[in-house]
Amino acid sequence: MLKAFKDRIMARSHGFMQQDDVAELVKIARLHPVLIRCGCGRFTTPAQDVTHFIDIINRDGADYVRDVSLLYEAPESNMARHLAHEAAIDEENDMSTARDDFEF
């Protein structure tokens, strides 16, 4: 279902999303990352938070939202990389501890 949605958005608007597209994505995959581009920068956020952040930007008035885009392939999060790195270190420590405990 998500792939069909992404393919339709890419074919129709090259990834640019309207408000109803965001609402549909939230129903399908609420944590899928979406790119919000503003006048002074850009950031990614889960689809479920797009409306919240747009409301904040509009309410503040210091910036504006240029567009909202679907990220077809979600980048690996920093947290996922961090957890994988920590797991590798833990595994390495477990192996070195096991070697240290071995006596001849």
N, C-alpha and C positions, 0 to 999 in steps of 0.2 A: 504494500500500500504506500509506504514512504517513497520507494523508488519511482512508482508511477506518478506520485505528486511532484517529486523533484524533476522528473523528465518533462512533465506538463509545464511547470513554471519555467524551466530552461528553454523549452521550445517556444512558449508564448512571449516571454519577456526577457530572455537571457538572464534569468535569475532575480530580476527586480520584482519585489512583492508589493501588493496592495494590502490594505487592512483586512479584507476578507480572506486573503491568502494566509496571512499570519494566523488568523483565527482557525482556519482549517488545519494548518500545521500543528497548532497547539493540540488539537483533537487527535492527530495522528502520532506525533512525537514531540511532546511538550518541551523536552530538553535539547532538541536539535538546535545547534548554534545558528544564529542569524547575525549578519553584519549590519550595523547601523552607522551610516556616514553622516556626520554633522559638518557645519561650516568650519569648525576648528579642530576636527579630528574624527576618529572612527573607533569603534569597539565592537566586540562580539558579545552576545548575550543569549541565553536560552530563549527559545520562541515564547515561552510563557511569560517572560519579563519585558518583551518589546513594548507593549502598550504602556507599562509602568514607566519605563525610561523615557519614552517619547513624551509622556505627560509631564515628567519632571523637566525635561529640556524646554518644552513649550511654556511651562509655567514660570520658569526662571527668566526666560527672555534674553539671556546673554548669548544664546546660540540658536541654531535651527537645525532641523533634520533635513538632510538633502535627499536621502533615499534609504530604503531597507532592502537588503539582498539575502537570498538564500545561499548558504554555504553548501555546495553540492556534496563535497567530502569534508566531513568535520575533522579539523586538525586535532592531533593528540594533545590533550590538556597538559599543562605544566604539572598538575597534581598527578596525573597518570605516569608521566616520566619520572617524577620524584618517587612515587611508590615503587616503580620498577627498579629504580636505582637503589632504594633502601633494601628491597628484597634481595638484590644481587649482593649487596654488602653483607646482609645477614647470612646469606648462604655461604659466602666466602669466609666469614668469621666462624660459622659452624664447622666448616671443613678444617680450618686452621686449628681450632680448638680440639677437634677429633685427632688431628695429627700430633698435637702437643700432649695429649693424654696417653698416647701409645708408647709403651716402653718395650725396650729390647731385653 
